[in-house]
Amino acid sequence: MNFTLKIWRQKDAKAKGAFETYKVENISADTSFLEMLDILNNNLIHEGKEPVAFDHDCREGICGMCSLHIDGRAHGPGDGATTCQIYMRRFKDGATIVIEPWRSAAFPVIKDLVVDRSAYDKILQAGGFISVRTNAVQDANNIPIP
């Protein structure tokens, strides 16, 4: 599969950002969205260009570090899925994909697709948590520990 990527690039928090266009080719339909970004970055490094900065941690749909806006949708074309759970088979071969950082006043852009998540971290450090109902399974944060 081949894609045209329009990716938000921003040198730092104070710099003005803009979209840059990249091509990725021969991407397997079974490649995750983040793996596709890894392939792009490997190509950019090989060409002597600066790779696209983006956040990720677990790559298992648990931590939420990989949050992006893809084609104008939070996390992309998968309801109830994080960005790392999106696979390239969800996109049409030859598609143009627009990739932006998580846009919110609480999460200012640090560089490219990386945002400052300290507001979220403060909630967690204060003992707060954010729950999401996962079918019939009780949220782990609601299970008392004896």
C-alpha positions as CSV (number, residue, x, y, z in Angstrom):
1,M,0.0,0.0,0.0
2,N,1.2,3.5,-0.8
3,F,0.2,6.7,1.1
4,T,0.7,10.4,1.0
5,L,1.1,11.8,4.5
6,K,0.4,15.5,5.4
7,I,2.1,15.8,8.8
8,W,2.1,18.7,11.2
9,R,5.7,19.8,11.8
10,Q,6.7,22.3,14.4
11,K,10.3,22.9,15.6
12,D,9.3,23.8,19.2
13,A,6.5,25.2,21.3
14,K,7.2,28.8,20.2
15,A,7.8,28.2,16.5
16,K,5.1,28.4,13.9
17,G,4.1,25.0,12.5
18,A,3.0,23.9,9.1
19,F,2.0,20.7,7.3
20,E,4.7,18.9,5.3
21,T,3.9,16.2,2.8
22,Y,5.7,12.8,2.7
23,K,5.2,9.6,0.7
24,V,5.4,6.1,2.1
25,E,5.4,3.1,-0.2
26,N,5.0,-0.7,0.1
27,I,3.3,-0.6,3.5
28,S,1.7,-3.8,4.5
29,A,-2.0,-3.7,5.3
30,D,-1.1,-5.4,8.6
31,T,1.3,-2.6,9.6
32,S,0.1,-0.5,12.6
33,F,-0.2,3.3,12.2
34,L,2.8,3.8,14.6
35,E,4.9,1.3,12.7
36,M,4.1,3.2,9.5
37,L,5.4,6.3,11.2
38,D,8.5,4.4,12.2
39,I,9.0,3.4,8.6
40,L,8.7,7.0,7.5
41,N,11.2,8.1,10.2
42,N,13.7,5.4,9.1
43,N,13.4,6.7,5.5
44,L,13.8,10.3,6.6
45,I,16.9,9.4,8.7
46,H,18.3,7.5,5.7
47,E,17.8,10.6,3.6
48,G,19.6,12.8,6.2
49,K,16.4,14.6,7.2
50,E,15.0,15.1,10.7
51,P,12.5,12.4,11.8
52,V,8.9,13.3,12.8
53,A,8.6,13.5,16.6
54,F,5.7,11.5,18.0
55,D,4.8,10.0,21.4
56,H,4.3,6.3,22.1
57,D,4.8,4.0,25.0
58,C,3.1,0.7,25.4
59,R,1.8,0.3,21.7
60,E,-0.9,-1.9,23.2
61,G,-3.8,0.5,23.5
62,I,-3.4,1.0,27.2
63,C,-1.5,4.2,28.0
64,G,-2.9,6.8,25.5
65,M,0.5,8.4,24.8
66,C,0.1,7.9,21.1
67,S,-3.0,10.2,20.8
68,L,-3.1,11.9,17.4
69,H,-5.7,13.5,15.2
70,I,-5.9,11.5,12.0
71,D,-8.0,12.8,9.1
72,G,-9.7,15.2,11.5
73,R,-10.7,12.4,14.0
74,A,-9.3,11.7,17.4
75,H,-7.2,8.6,17.1
76,G,-8.3,8.1,13.5
77,P,-10.8,5.8,11.8
78,G,-11.4,3.4,14.7
79,D,-14.2,3.9,17.2
80,G,-13.0,3.1,20.7
81,A,-9.4,2.5,19.5
82,T,-6.2,4.3,20.3
83,T,-3.8,5.4,17.5
84,C,-1.5,2.4,18.1
85,Q,-4.5,0.0,17.5
86,I,-5.2,1.4,14.1
87,Y,-3.8,-0.7,11.2
88,M,-3.2,0.6,7.7
89,R,-5.9,-1.7,6.2
90,R,-8.4,0.9,7.5
91,F,-7.1,3.3,4.8
92,K,-7.5,3.0,1.1
93,D,-4.4,2.4,-1.0
94,G,-3.2,5.7,-2.4
95,A,-5.0,7.7,0.3
96,T,-3.8,11.0,1.6
97,I,-3.7,10.9,5.4
98,V,-3.6,14.1,7.5
99,I,-1.8,13.7,10.8
100,E,-1.9,16.4,13.5
101,P,-1.0,16.5,17.2
102,W,-3.7,16.3,19.9
103,R,-5.3,19.8,19.7
104,S,-6.3,21.2,23.1
105,A,-5.4,24.2,25.1
106,A,-4.5,21.9,28.0
107,F,-2.0,20.0,25.7
108,P,0.2,22.5,23.9
109,V,2.5,21.3,21.1
110,I,6.1,20.7,22.2
111,K,7.4,19.5,18.8
112,D,5.8,18.0,15.7
113,L,3.2,15.6,17.0
114,V,4.3,15.6,20.7
115,V,2.2,17.5,23.2
116,D,2.8,18.6,26.8
117,R,0.8,16.1,28.8
118,S,1.7,17.6,32.2
119,A,-2.0,18.7,32.9
120,Y,-3.0,15.0,32.6
121,D,-0.1,13.9,34.7
122,K,-1.1,16.3,37.5
123,I,-4.5,14.7,37.6
124,L,-3.0,11.2,38.0
125,Q,-0.4,12.4,40.6
126,A,-3.2,13.9,42.7
127,G,-4.8,10.5,42.9
128,G,-7.3,11.0,40.1
129,F,-7.9,8.7,37.3
130,I,-10.0,8.6,34.1
131,S,-12.2,5.6,33.7
132,V,-13.5,4.1,30.5
133,R,-16.1,1.4,30.5
134,T,-14.7,-1.7,28.9
135,N,-17.8,-3.9,28.3
136,A,-18.9,-5.9,31.4
137,V,-15.4,-5.9,33.0
138,Q,-15.2,-3.7,36.1
139,D,-12.7,-0.9,35.8
140,A,-9.5,-1.8,37.7
141,N,-9.5,1.6,39.5
142,N,-12.9,0.8,41.0
143,I,-11.9,-2.6,42.5
144,P,-11.1,-2.3,46.2
145,I,-7.9,-3.8,47.4
146,P,-8.2,-5.4,50.8
